[in-house]
Amino acid sequence: MKLLRRAAAAKKNDYFVSFTTLSDLCWELALENPGAAAKLEAAWLAKRRRAENGDMPFHIRDAAVARTEFFSALANCDRLLKRAKGATAALSAVEKIRLPDIPQMPVDDHDRDLLALMLAKVQAAAGERQRAYDGLISHERLLMSDEMLAAAVLLGAKLGKSGKHVEADAWRQRLAAENLFAQFEVPGSRGRAIKASAYLGRTLLVNTWNPG
C-alpha cells in the first residue's frame, strides 16, 4: 500500500520527480505489480513531454519508453498466469522478453533481476520447478539480490532443500563460473583418452613441448 501511495503521488502531482527517483520507485513497484510500474512510467513520461513541449533529453525519453515496454511485457506474463492453463502461454511470452535496450545506457541490474524473477515464476507455474531453481541458482546476480535469493530459497523448499542448502548450491555455481578450466582431450597409454574434465577439483599440471 505504501508503494501504491508513493506511485499515486508521483503520478498525480510531482511529475518533475527525477528520472532516477522514478526508476527506483518503478523497479520496487514492479516486483509486486509490473502493470502498475508500466502505467506510472508512461504517465510520468507523458506529463514531462507536455510540460517541456516535447523538448526533453532523448536518453531520458528513450529510457522511459523502453522501460514502459519492459514492464508491460512482464505484466502480460502475470495476466497470462491468472488464466486457466495460462502457464504455457506465459512461458512462451516470457522467453521472448528482452532487457531494455537504451542507447548510451548500460543494462541495469534491476532489470536483470526482474526478468530472472519473472522467468522463474512462470517456469514454476508451468510445473518446471527444478528448471526455475537451476536458473536462479546459476544467475550471476543471485547473491547480490535479496529478492532473487528469497525466490531461490522458496523454490528450494518446494524441492526439499533447506536455506543453507540453497546458499551452498549458489556458492558452488558461482565458484564454478569464476574458476573455468580448459577443456581438452589427449591420447593416453593403452589407448585410453585423458580428459581435463576428469580432474575437476584437483590440481592438474600440463607439460607441453615442441618436439620439432
HUTAZI-V389716 format. One record per residue. N is the residue number from 0. PHI is phi in whole degrees, 0 to 359 (NA if undefined). NEAR is the number of other ideal C-beta (glycine too) atoms within 12 Angstrom. D_CENTER is the distance of its C-alpha to the mean C-alpha in whole Angstrom. Layout:
N | PHI | NEAR | D_CENTER
N | PHI | NEAR | D_CENTER
//
This chain:
0 | NA | 10 | 25
1 | 298 | 12 | 25
2 | 298 | 22 | 21
3 | 294 | 20 | 23
4 | 293 | 15 | 26
5 | 296 | 24 | 25
6 | 294 | 34 | 23
7 | 297 | 19 | 26
8 | 295 | 20 | 28
9 | 293 | 34 | 26
10 | 288 | 29 | 26
11 | 274 | 15 | 30
12 | 244 | 15 | 31
13 | 272 | 21 | 30
14 | 280 | 27 | 28
15 | 264 | 16 | 29
16 | 302 | 27 | 26
17 | 298 | 15 | 25
18 | 297 | 27 | 21
19 | 296 | 16 | 20
20 | 296 | 20 | 21
21 | 299 | 35 | 20
22 | 298 | 35 | 16
23 | 300 | 24 | 16
24 | 294 | 34 | 17
25 | 294 | 47 | 15
26 | 298 | 35 | 12
27 | 295 | 26 | 14
28 | 291 | 35 | 15
29 | 294 | 40 | 12
30 | 298 | 31 | 11
31 | 254 | 24 | 15
32 | 213 | 25 | 16
33 | 299 | 37 | 14
34 | 296 | 26 | 17
35 | 295 | 31 | 19
36 | 295 | 42 | 16
37 | 296 | 33 | 17
38 | 295 | 26 | 21
39 | 295 | 42 | 21
40 | 297 | 43 | 20
41 | 295 | 29 | 22
42 | 294 | 28 | 25
43 | 299 | 39 | 24
44 | 297 | 35 | 24
45 | 298 | 21 | 27
46 | 291 | 23 | 29
47 | 295 | 30 | 29
48 | 296 | 21 | 30
49 | 293 | 15 | 33
50 | 293 | 16 | 34
51 | 254 | 16 | 34
52 | 53 | 8 | 35
53 | 80 | 13 | 32
54 | 267 | 12 | 33
55 | 226 | 24 | 29
56 | 307 | 18 | 28
57 | 297 | 16 | 26
58 | 290 | 16 | 23
59 | 289 | 27 | 22
60 | 300 | 26 | 23
61 | 296 | 21 | 21
62 | 294 | 33 | 18
63 | 295 | 36 | 19
64 | 295 | 27 | 19
65 | 297 | 31 | 16
66 | 286 | 42 | 14
67 | 300 | 33 | 17
68 | 296 | 27 | 16
69 | 295 | 38 | 12
70 | 296 | 40 | 13
71 | 295 | 28 | 16
72 | 294 | 34 | 14
73 | 295 | 45 | 11
74 | 297 | 34 | 15
75 | 298 | 27 | 16
76 | 297 | 39 | 14
77 | 299 | 33 | 16
78 | 297 | 21 | 19
79 | 297 | 26 | 19
80 | 295 | 27 | 18
81 | 280 | 16 | 21
82 | 275 | 16 | 24
83 | 296 | 9 | 26
84 | 57 | 14 | 24
85 | 272 | 21 | 21
86 | 297 | 25 | 19
87 | 295 | 21 | 20
88 | 293 | 23 | 19
89 | 295 | 32 | 16
90 | 296 | 28 | 15
91 | 295 | 18 | 16
92 | 289 | 26 | 15
93 | 291 | 39 | 11
94 | 289 | 21 | 12
95 | 265 | 17 | 13
96 | 288 | 30 | 11
97 | 245 | 17 | 10
98 | 295 | 25 | 9
99 | 306 | 33 | 12
100 | 259 | 19 | 14
101 | 247 | 26 | 17
102 | 304 | 15 | 20
103 | 65 | 12 | 21
104 | 226 | 23 | 17
105 | 287 | 15 | 15
106 | 295 | 20 | 11
107 | 277 | 25 | 10
108 | 298 | 21 | 8
109 | 299 | 32 | 8
110 | 294 | 36 | 6
111 | 300 | 28 | 3
112 | 299 | 34 | 3
113 | 298 | 43 | 5
114 | 292 | 37 | 4
115 | 296 | 36 | 3
116 | 294 | 40 | 6
117 | 293 | 41 | 8
118 | 300 | 37 | 8
119 | 296 | 41 | 9
120 | 298 | 36 | 11
121 | 291 | 37 | 13
122 | 298 | 31 | 13
123 | 296 | 32 | 15
124 | 295 | 28 | 17
125 | 274 | 27 | 18
126 | 86 | 15 | 20
127 | 252 | 25 | 17
128 | 298 | 26 | 17
129 | 297 | 21 | 17
130 | 296 | 22 | 15
131 | 297 | 34 | 12
132 | 297 | 34 | 13
133 | 299 | 26 | 13
134 | 296 | 31 | 10
135 | 291 | 41 | 9
136 | 299 | 36 | 12
137 | 271 | 25 | 11
138 | 288 | 31 | 8
139 | 296 | 20 | 9
140 | 265 | 30 | 8
141 | 306 | 37 | 9
142 | 283 | 26 | 12
143 | 248 | 17 | 12
144 | 234 | 27 | 10
145 | 300 | 15 | 12
146 | 293 | 29 | 10
147 | 292 | 37 | 8
148 | 295 | 28 | 12
149 | 297 | 21 | 14
150 | 294 | 35 | 12
151 | 294 | 41 | 13
152 | 295 | 28 | 16
153 | 296 | 23 | 17
154 | 293 | 36 | 16
155 | 299 | 31 | 18
156 | 299 | 19 | 21
157 | 288 | 19 | 21
158 | 259 | 23 | 21
159 | 83 | 12 | 24
160 | 253 | 23 | 22
161 | 279 | 13 | 23
162 | 300 | 17 | 21
163 | 294 | 13 | 22
164 | 295 | 20 | 22
165 | 296 | 31 | 18
166 | 296 | 21 | 18
167 | 296 | 19 | 20
168 | 299 | 30 | 18
169 | 296 | 34 | 15
170 | 293 | 20 | 18
171 | 296 | 19 | 19
172 | 295 | 25 | 16
173 | 295 | 20 | 16
174 | 295 | 16 | 20
175 | 294 | 16 | 20
176 | 290 | 17 | 17
177 | 269 | 12 | 19
178 | 233 | 13 | 23
179 | 286 | 11 | 23
180 | 231 | 19 | 26
181 | 289 | 15 | 28
182 | 267 | 12 | 29
183 | 208 | 16 | 32
184 | 216 | 14 | 35
185 | 229 | 17 | 39
186 | 293 | 11 | 42
187 | 245 | 11 | 44
188 | 289 | 8 | 47
189 | 60 | 7 | 49
190 | 77 | 7 | 46
191 | 270 | 11 | 43
192 | 274 | 14 | 40
193 | 257 | 17 | 38
194 | 248 | 17 | 34
195 | 298 | 19 | 32
196 | 297 | 16 | 30
197 | 288 | 17 | 33
198 | 251 | 17 | 33
199 | 302 | 16 | 29
200 | 92 | 13 | 29
201 | 238 | 10 | 33
202 | 285 | 8 | 34
203 | 233 | 17 | 35
204 | 261 | 8 | 38
205 | 251 | 13 | 38
206 | 254 | 6 | 42
207 | 241 | 9 | 42
208 | 206 | 6 | 45
209 | 255 | 4 | 47
210 | 291 | 4 | 50
211 | 267 | 3 | 51
//
